[in-house]
């Protein structure tokens, strides 16, 4: 499956449409948008390692 993603990214990068960095950024934005409770900017007291 990952080979398909890499293959398509390479093909479209050669056409100047998008590259792997664009795909990763888009997926990152989508994950944060759909799961804000997981990616909160707030650091909780229990999360801080001392």
CHARMM-style PDB file with segment names, atoms N, HN, CA, C and O in Angstrom:
ATOM      1  N   UNK     1       0.823  -1.181   0.000  1.00  0.00      PROA
ATOM      2  CA  UNK     1       0.000   0.000   0.000  1.00  0.00      PROA
ATOM      3  C   UNK     1       0.876   1.257   0.000  1.00  0.00      PROA
ATOM      4  O   UNK     1       0.617   2.192  -0.758  1.00  0.00      PROA
ATOM      5  N   UNK     2       1.895   1.282   0.834  1.00  0.00      PROA
ATOM      6  HN  UNK     2       2.105   0.523   1.450  1.00  0.00      PROA
ATOM      7  CA  UNK     2       2.756   2.456   0.879  1.00  0.00      PROA
ATOM      8  C   UNK     2       3.481   2.669  -0.445  1.00  0.00      PROA
ATOM      9  O   UNK     2       3.722   3.806  -0.850  1.00  0.00      PROA
ATOM     10  N   UNK     3       3.827   1.581  -1.113  1.00  0.00      PROA
ATOM     11  HN  UNK     3       3.631   0.657  -0.784  1.00  0.00      PROA
ATOM     12  CA  UNK     3       4.491   1.698  -2.414  1.00  0.00      PROA
ATOM     13  C   UNK     3       3.598   2.449  -3.403  1.00  0.00      PROA
ATOM     14  O   UNK     3       4.094   3.242  -4.204  1.00  0.00      PROA
ATOM     15  N   UNK     4       2.295   2.206  -3.354  1.00  0.00      PROA
ATOM     16  HN  UNK     4       1.892   1.561  -2.703  1.00  0.00      PROA
ATOM     17  CA  UNK     4       1.359   2.914  -4.239  1.00  0.00      PROA
ATOM     18  C   UNK     4       1.382   4.412  -3.960  1.00  0.00      PROA
ATOM     19  O   UNK     4       1.386   5.225  -4.885  1.00  0.00      PROA
ATOM     20  N   UNK     5       1.397   4.770  -2.673  1.00  0.00      PROA
ATOM     21  HN  UNK     5       1.394   4.110  -1.922  1.00  0.00      PROA
ATOM     22  CA  UNK     5       1.423   6.188  -2.302  1.00  0.00      PROA
ATOM     23  C   UNK     5       2.707   6.838  -2.818  1.00  0.00      PROA
ATOM     24  O   UNK     5       2.668   7.919  -3.405  1.00  0.00      PROA
ATOM     25  N   UNK     6       3.836   6.179  -2.597  1.00  0.00      PROA
ATOM     26  HN  UNK     6       3.867   5.301  -2.120  1.00  0.00      PROA
ATOM     27  CA  UNK     6       5.120   6.706  -3.063  1.00  0.00      PROA
ATOM     28  C   UNK     6       5.133   6.814  -4.587  1.00  0.00      PROA
ATOM     29  O   UNK     6       5.595   7.812  -5.140  1.00  0.00      PROA
ATOM     30  N   UNK     7       4.629   5.796  -5.255  1.00  0.00      PROA
ATOM     31  HN  UNK     7       4.254   4.985  -4.806  1.00  0.00      PROA
ATOM     32  CA  UNK     7       4.569   5.779  -6.718  1.00  0.00      PROA
ATOM     33  C   UNK     7       3.753   6.953  -7.251  1.00  0.00      PROA
ATOM     34  O   UNK     7       4.195   7.665  -8.152  1.00  0.00      PROA
ATOM     35  N   UNK     8       2.559   7.153  -6.691  1.00  0.00      PROA
ATOM     36  HN  UNK     8       2.200   6.575  -5.959  1.00  0.00      PROA
ATOM     37  CA  UNK     8       1.712   8.250  -7.153  1.00  0.00      PROA
ATOM     38  C   UNK     8       2.338   9.612  -6.828  1.00  0.00      PROA
ATOM     39  O   UNK     8       2.261  10.537  -7.636  1.00  0.00      PROA
ATOM     40  N   UNK     9       2.944   9.735  -5.670  1.00  0.00      PROA
ATOM     41  HN  UNK     9       3.006   8.984  -5.014  1.00  0.00      PROA
ATOM     42  CA  UNK     9       3.610  10.997  -5.329  1.00  0.00      PROA
ATOM     43  C   UNK     9       4.712  11.314  -6.326  1.00  0.00      PROA
ATOM     44  O   UNK     9       4.859  12.460  -6.751  1.00  0.00      PROA
ATOM     45  N   UNK    10       5.478  10.315  -6.696  1.00  0.00      PROA
ATOM     46  HN  UNK    10       5.359   9.384  -6.351  1.00  0.00      PROA
ATOM     47  CA  UNK    10       6.563  10.532  -7.659  1.00  0.00      PROA
ATOM     48  C   UNK    10       6.012  10.953  -9.021  1.00  0.00      PROA
ATOM     49  O   UNK    10       6.526  11.880  -9.647  1.00  0.00      PROA
ATOM     50  N   UNK    11       4.966  10.265  -9.471  1.00  0.00      PROA
ATOM     51  HN  UNK    11       4.548   9.512  -8.963  1.00  0.00      PROA
ATOM     52  CA  UNK    11       4.369  10.611 -10.770  1.00  0.00      PROA
ATOM     53  C   UNK    11       3.865  12.053 -10.775  1.00  0.00      PROA
ATOM     54  O   UNK    11       4.130  12.807 -11.711  1.00  0.00      PROA
ATOM     55  N   UNK    12       3.135  12.430  -9.720  1.00  0.00      PROA
ATOM     56  HN  UNK    12       2.920  11.817  -8.959  1.00  0.00      PROA
ATOM     57  CA  UNK    12       2.579  13.781  -9.682  1.00  0.00      PROA
ATOM     58  C   UNK    12       3.641  14.835  -9.392  1.00  0.00      PROA
ATOM     59  O   UNK    12       3.497  15.979  -9.823  1.00  0.00      PROA
ATOM     60  N   UNK    13       4.699  14.480  -8.678  1.00  0.00      PROA
ATOM     61  HN  UNK    13       4.816  13.550  -8.328  1.00  0.00      PROA
ATOM     62  CA  UNK    13       5.801  15.419  -8.459  1.00  0.00      PROA
ATOM     63  C   UNK    13       6.477  15.743  -9.788  1.00  0.00      PROA
ATOM     64  O   UNK    13       6.856  16.888 -10.033  1.00  0.00      PROA
ATOM     65  N   UNK    14       6.626  14.740 -10.639  1.00  0.00      PROA
ATOM     66  HN  UNK    14       6.318  13.810 -10.440  1.00  0.00      PROA
ATOM     67  CA  UNK    14       7.223  14.958 -11.958  1.00  0.00      PROA
ATOM     68  C   UNK    14       6.352  15.867 -12.815  1.00  0.00      PROA
ATOM     69  O   UNK    14       6.861  16.559 -13.696  1.00  0.00      PROA
ATOM     70  N   UNK    15       5.038  15.873 -12.566  1.00  0.00      PROA
ATOM     71  HN  UNK    15       4.625  15.310 -11.851  1.00  0.00      PROA
ATOM     72  CA  UNK    15       4.126  16.747 -13.298  1.00  0.00      PROA
ATOM     73  C   UNK    15       4.002  18.120 -12.626  1.00  0.00      PROA
ATOM     74  O   UNK    15       3.351  19.024 -13.150  1.00  0.00      PROA
ATOM     75  N   UNK    16       4.642  18.260 -11.449  1.00  0.00      PROA
ATOM     76  HN  UNK    16       5.171  17.526 -11.023  1.00  0.00      PROA
ATOM     77  CA  UNK    16       4.596  19.533 -10.733  1.00  0.00      PROA
ATOM     78  C   UNK    16       3.302  19.766  -9.978  1.00  0.00      PROA
ATOM     79  O   UNK    16       2.994  20.905  -9.626  1.00  0.00      PROA
ATOM     80  N   UNK    17       2.541  18.719  -9.724  1.00  0.00      PROA
ATOM     81  HN  UNK    17       2.791  17.794 -10.011  1.00  0.00      PROA
ATOM     82  CA  UNK    17       1.239  18.881  -9.068  1.00  0.00      PROA
ATOM     83  C   UNK    17       1.345  18.839  -7.554  1.00  0.00      PROA
ATOM     84  O   UNK    17       0.822  19.733  -6.890  1.00  0.00      PROA
ATOM     85  N   UNK    18       1.995  17.843  -6.985  1.00  0.00      PROA
ATOM     86  HN  UNK    18       2.420  17.116  -7.524  1.00  0.00      PROA
ATOM     87  CA  UNK    18       2.244  17.769  -5.551  1.00  0.00      PROA
ATOM     88  C   UNK    18       3.358  16.774  -5.297  1.00  0.00      PROA
ATOM     89  O   UNK    18       3.742  16.017  -6.188  1.00  0.00      PROA
ATOM     90  N   UNK    19       3.880  16.776  -4.066  1.00  0.00      PROA
ATOM     91  HN  UNK    19       3.568  17.391  -3.342  1.00  0.00      PROA
ATOM     92  CA  UNK    19       4.951  15.851  -3.716  1.00  0.00      PROA
ATOM     93  C   UNK    19       4.640  15.199  -2.367  1.00  0.00      PROA
ATOM     94  O   UNK    19       3.582  15.439  -1.786  1.00  0.00      PROA
ATOM     95  N   UNK    20       5.560  14.381  -1.877  1.00  0.00      PROA
ATOM     96  HN  UNK    20       6.419  14.186  -2.349  1.00  0.00      PROA
ATOM     97  CA  UNK    20       5.329  13.643  -0.637  1.00  0.00      PROA
ATOM     98  C   UNK    20       5.133  14.586   0.546  1.00  0.00      PROA
ATOM     99  O   UNK    20       4.329  14.301   1.433  1.00  0.00      PROA
ATOM    100  N   UNK    21       5.847  15.688   0.571  1.00  0.00      PROA
ATOM    101  HN  UNK    21       6.501  15.919  -0.150  1.00  0.00      PROA
ATOM    102  CA  UNK    21       5.690  16.661   1.661  1.00  0.00      PROA
ATOM    103  C   UNK    21       4.278  17.223   1.697  1.00  0.00      PROA
ATOM    104  O   UNK    21       3.718  17.424   2.774  1.00  0.00      PROA
ATOM    105  N   UNK    22       3.702  17.476   0.537  1.00  0.00      PROA
ATOM    106  HN  UNK    22       4.157  17.313  -0.339  1.00  0.00      PROA
ATOM    107  CA  UNK    22       2.326  17.967   0.465  1.00  0.00      PROA
ATOM    108  C   UNK    22       1.351  16.927   1.022  1.00  0.00      PROA
ATOM    109  O   UNK    22       0.421  17.270   1.751  1.00  0.00      PROA
ATOM    110  N   UNK    23       1.565  15.675   0.679  1.00  0.00      PROA
ATOM    111  HN  UNK    23       2.321  15.397   0.086  1.00  0.00      PROA
ATOM    112  CA  UNK    23       0.692  14.597   1.150  1.00  0.00      PROA
ATOM    113  C   UNK    23       0.777  14.479   2.664  1.00  0.00      PROA
ATOM    114  O   UNK    23      -0.247  14.373   3.339  1.00  0.00      PROA
ATOM    115  N   UNK    24       1.990  14.497   3.198  1.00  0.00      PROA
ATOM    116  HN  UNK    24       2.822  14.584   2.650  1.00  0.00      PROA
ATOM    117  CA  UNK    24       2.172  14.380   4.648  1.00  0.00      PROA
ATOM    118  C   UNK    24       1.528  15.556   5.376  1.00  0.00      PROA
ATOM    119  O   UNK    24       0.864  15.361   6.395  1.00  0.00      PROA
ATOM    120  N   UNK    25       1.716  16.770   4.867  1.00  0.00      PROA
ATOM    121  HN  UNK    25       2.255  16.928   4.040  1.00  0.00      PROA
ATOM    122  CA  UNK    25       1.122  17.956   5.495  1.00  0.00      PROA
ATOM    123  C   UNK    25      -0.398  17.881   5.482  1.00  0.00      PROA
ATOM    124  O   UNK    25      -1.046  18.222   6.471  1.00  0.00      PROA
ATOM    125  N   UNK    26      -0.965  17.438   4.374  1.00  0.00      PROA
ATOM    126  HN  UNK    26      -0.438  17.161   3.570  1.00  0.00      PROA
ATOM    127  CA  UNK    26      -2.418  17.316   4.266  1.00  0.00      PROA
ATOM    128  C   UNK    26      -2.958  16.277   5.241  1.00  0.00      PROA
ATOM    129  O   UNK    26      -3.981  16.503   5.888  1.00  0.00      PROA
ATOM    130  N   UNK    27      -2.275  15.140   5.350  1.00  0.00      PROA
ATOM    131  HN  UNK    27      -1.444  14.957   4.825  1.00  0.00      PROA
ATOM    132  CA  UNK    27      -2.704  14.108   6.285  1.00  0.00      PROA
ATOM    133  C   UNK    27      -2.593  14.585   7.734  1.00  0.00      PROA
ATOM    134  O   UNK    27      -3.457  14.284   8.558  1.00  0.00      PROA
ATOM    135  N   UNK    28      -1.542  15.317   8.037  1.00  0.00      PROA
ATOM    136  HN  UNK    28      -0.841  15.561   7.368  1.00  0.00      PROA
ATOM    137  CA  UNK    28      -1.364  15.857   9.383  1.00  0.00      PROA
ATOM    138  C   UNK    28      -2.507  16.811   9.727  1.00  0.00      PROA
ATOM    139  O   UNK    28      -3.082  16.722  10.812  1.00  0.00      PROA
ATOM    140  N   UNK    29      -2.836  17.712   8.822  1.00  0.00      PROA
ATOM    141  HN  UNK    29      -2.369  17.784   7.941  1.00  0.00      PROA
ATOM    142  CA  UNK    29      -3.937  18.651   9.042  1.00  0.00      PROA
ATOM    143  C   UNK    29      -5.255  17.916   9.240  1.00  0.00      PROA
ATOM    144  O   UNK    29      -6.051  18.287  10.102  1.00  0.00      PROA
ATOM    145  N   UNK    30      -5.487  16.880   8.447  1.00  0.00      PROA
ATOM    146  HN  UNK    30      -4.840  16.579   7.747  1.00  0.00      PROA
ATOM    147  CA  UNK    30      -6.726  16.114   8.530  1.00  0.00      PROA
ATOM    148  C   UNK    30      -6.838  15.396   9.881  1.00  0.00      PROA
ATOM    149  O   UNK    30      -7.901  15.398  10.502  1.00  0.00      PROA
ATOM    150  N   UNK    31      -5.739  14.784  10.330  1.00  0.00      PROA
ATOM    151  HN  UNK    31      -4.876  14.782   9.826  1.00  0.00      PROA
ATOM    152  CA  UNK    31      -5.753  14.095  11.621  1.00  0.00      PROA
ATOM    153  C   UNK    31      -6.053  15.059  12.764  1.00  0.00      PROA
ATOM    154  O   UNK    31      -6.854  14.754  13.648  1.00  0.00      PROA
ATOM    155  N   UNK    32      -5.413  16.215  12.741  1.00  0.00      PROA
ATOM    156  HN  UNK    32      -4.763  16.463  12.023  1.00  0.00      PROA
ATOM    157  CA  UNK    32      -5.640  17.200  13.802  1.00  0.00      PROA
ATOM    158  C   UNK    32      -7.067  17.730  13.757  1.00  0.00      PROA
ATOM    159  O   UNK    32      -7.695  17.908  14.801  1.00  0.00      PROA
ATOM    160  N   UNK    33      -7.582  17.982  12.563  1.00  0.00      PROA
ATOM    161  HN  UNK    33      -7.072  17.837  11.715  1.00  0.00      PROA
ATOM    162  CA  UNK    33      -8.946  18.496  12.415  1.00  0.00      PROA
ATOM    163  C   UNK    33      -9.981  17.485  12.904  1.00  0.00      PROA
ATOM    164  O   UNK    33     -10.964  17.865  13.541  1.00  0.00      PROA
ATOM    165  N   UNK    34      -9.772  16.214  12.614  1.00  0.00      PROA
ATOM    166  HN  UNK    34      -8.974  15.905  12.097  1.00  0.00      PROA
ATOM    167  CA  UNK    34     -10.743  15.181  12.978  1.00  0.00      PROA
ATOM    168  C   UNK    34     -10.610  14.692  14.420  1.00  0.00      PROA
ATOM    169  O   UNK    34     -11.554  14.135  14.980  1.00  0.00      PROA
ATOM    170  N   UNK    35      -9.445  14.900  15.016  1.00  0.00      PROA
ATOM    171  HN  UNK    35      -8.677  15.353  14.562  1.00  0.00      PROA
ATOM    172  CA  UNK    35      -9.207  14.395  16.369  1.00  0.00      PROA
ATOM    173  C   UNK    35      -8.554  15.463  17.246  1.00  0.00      PROA
ATOM    174  O   UNK    35      -7.448  15.257  17.748  1.00  0.00      PROA
ATOM    175  N   UNK    36      -9.217  16.587  17.433  1.00  0.00      PROA
ATOM    176  HN  UNK    36     -10.115  16.754  17.026  1.00  0.00      PROA
ATOM    177  CA  UNK    36      -8.603  17.666  18.223  1.00  0.00      PROA
ATOM    178  C   UNK    36      -8.372  17.262  19.675  1.00  0.00      PROA
ATOM    179  O   UNK    36      -7.476  17.794  20.331  1.00  0.00      PROA
ATOM    180  N   UNK    37      -9.162  16.337  20.175  1.00  0.00      PROA
ATOM    181  HN  UNK    37      -9.890  15.905  19.642  1.00  0.00      PROA
ATOM    182  CA  UNK    37      -9.005  15.900  21.556  1.00  0.00      PROA
ATOM    183  C   UNK    37      -7.673  15.163  21.771  1.00  0.00      PROA
ATOM    184  O   UNK    37      -7.172  15.116  22.895  1.00  0.00      PROA
ATOM    185  N   UNK    38      -7.112  14.606  20.733  1.00  0.00      PROA
ATOM    186  HN  UNK    38      -7.519  14.645  19.821  1.00  0.00      PROA
ATOM    187  CA  UNK    38      -5.834  13.900  20.825  1.00  0.00      PROA
ATOM    188  C   UNK    38      -4.670  14.879  20.679  1.00  0.00      PROA
ATOM    189  O   UNK    38      -3.624  14.708  21.305  1.00  0.00      PROA
ATOM    190  N   UNK    39      -4.859  15.896  19.854  1.00  0.00      PROA
ATOM    191  HN  UNK    39      -5.709  16.034  19.346  1.00  0.00      PROA
ATOM    192  CA  UNK    39      -3.765  16.807  19.513  1.00  0.00      PROA
ATOM    193  C   UNK    39      -3.945  18.187  20.142  1.00  0.00      PROA
ATOM    194  O   UNK    39      -3.634  19.202  19.519  1.00  0.00      PROA
ATOM    195  N   UNK    40      -4.449  18.225  21.377  1.00  0.00      PROA
ATOM    196  HN  UNK    40      -4.702  17.401  21.884  1.00  0.00      PROA
ATOM    197  CA  UNK    40      -4.645  19.501  22.054  1.00  0.00      PROA
ATOM    198  C   UNK    40      -3.308  20.185  22.284  1.00  0.00      PROA
ATOM    199  O   UNK    40      -2.295  19.534  22.544  1.00  0.00      PROA
ATOM    200  N   UNK    41      -3.322  21.497  22.184  1.00  0.00      PROA
ATOM    201  HN  UNK    41      -4.144  22.025  21.973  1.00  0.00      PROA
ATOM    202  CA  UNK    41      -2.107  22.274  22.408  1.00  0.00      PROA
ATOM    203  C   UNK    41      -1.791  22.385  23.899  1.00  0.00      PROA
ATOM    204  O   UNK    41      -0.651  22.645  24.286  1.00  0.00      PROA
ATOM    205  N   UNK    42      -2.803  22.186  24.718  1.00  0.00      PROA
ATOM    206  HN  UNK    42      -3.729  21.975  24.404  1.00  0.00      PROA
ATOM    207  CA  UNK    42      -2.635  22.307  26.167  1.00  0.00      PROA
ATOM    208  C   UNK    42      -1.818  21.136  26.720  1.00  0.00      PROA
ATOM    209  O   UNK    42      -2.069  19.981  26.376  1.00  0.00      PROA
ATOM    210  N   UNK    43      -0.853  21.436  27.567  1.00  0.00      PROA
ATOM    211  HN  UNK    43      -0.649  22.374  27.847  1.00  0.00      PROA
ATOM    212  CA  UNK    43      -0.070  20.400  28.228  1.00  0.00      PROA
ATOM    213  C   UNK    43      -0.633  20.194  29.619  1.00  0.00      PROA
ATOM    214  O   UNK    43      -0.654  21.128  30.421  1.00  0.00      PROA
ATOM    215  N   UNK    44      -1.076  19.025  29.910  1.00  0.00      PROA
ATOM    216  HN  UNK    44      -1.059  18.266  29.258  1.00  0.00      PROA
ATOM    217  CA  UNK    44      -1.662  18.729  31.218  1.00  0.00      PROA
ATOM    218  C   UNK    44      -0.564  18.459  32.233  1.00  0.00      PROA
ATOM    219  O   UNK    44       0.545  18.057  31.883  1.00  0.00      PROA
ATOM    220  N   UNK    45      -0.892  18.687  33.484  1.00  0.00      PROA
ATOM    221  HN  UNK    45      -1.794  19.014  33.769  1.00  0.00      PROA
ATOM    222  CA  UNK    45       0.066  18.518  34.555  1.00  0.00      PROA
ATOM    223  C   UNK    45       0.647  17.101  34.585  1.00  0.00      PROA
ATOM    224  O   UNK    45       1.844  16.937  34.822  1.00  0.00      PROA
ATOM    225  N   UNK    46      -0.179  16.075  34.349  1.00  0.00      PROA
ATOM    226  HN  UNK    46      -1.151  16.208  34.157  1.00  0.00      PROA
ATOM    227  CA  UNK    46       0.258  14.684  34.380  1.00  0.00      PROA
ATOM    228  C   UNK    46       1.153  14.339  33.186  1.00  0.00      PROA
ATOM    229  O   UNK    46       1.904  13.365  33.241  1.00  0.00      PROA
ATOM    230  N   UNK    47       1.083  15.126  32.108  1.00  0.00      PROA
ATOM    231  HN  UNK    47       0.473  15.918  32.062  1.00  0.00      PROA
ATOM    232  CA  UNK    47       1.864  14.837  30.897  1.00  0.00      PROA
ATOM    233  C   UNK    47       3.304  15.320  30.984  1.00  0.00      PROA
ATOM    234  O   UNK    47       4.156  14.875  30.215  1.00  0.00      PROA
ATOM    235  N   UNK    48       3.576  16.217  31.905  1.00  0.00      PROA
ATOM    236  HN  UNK    48       2.884  16.577  32.530  1.00  0.00      PROA
ATOM    237  CA  UNK    48       4.908  16.816  32.015  1.00  0.00      PROA
ATOM    238  C   UNK    48       5.833  15.837  32.713  1.00  0.00      PROA
ATOM    239  O   UNK    48       5.545  15.358  33.810  1.00  0.00      PROA
ATOM    240  N   UNK    49       6.962  15.544  32.054  1.00  0.00      PROA
ATOM    241  HN  UNK    49       7.196  15.933  31.163  1.00  0.00      PROA
ATOM    242  CA  UNK    49       7.952  14.649  32.650  1.00  0.00      PROA
ATOM    243  C   UNK    49       9.008  15.490  33.345  1.00  0.00      PROA
ATOM    244  O   UNK    49       9.511  16.464  32.785  1.00  0.00      PROA
ATOM    245  N   UNK    50       9.338  15.105  34.567  1.00  0.00      PROA
ATOM    246  HN  UNK    50       8.930  14.314  35.022  1.00  0.00      PROA
ATOM    247  CA  UNK    50      10.325  15.883  35.320  1.00  0.00      PROA
ATOM    248  C   UNK    50      11.561  15.067  35.570  1.00  0.00      PROA
ATOM    249  OT1 UNK    50      12.506  15.553  36.191  1.00  0.00      PROA
TER     250      UNK     50
END
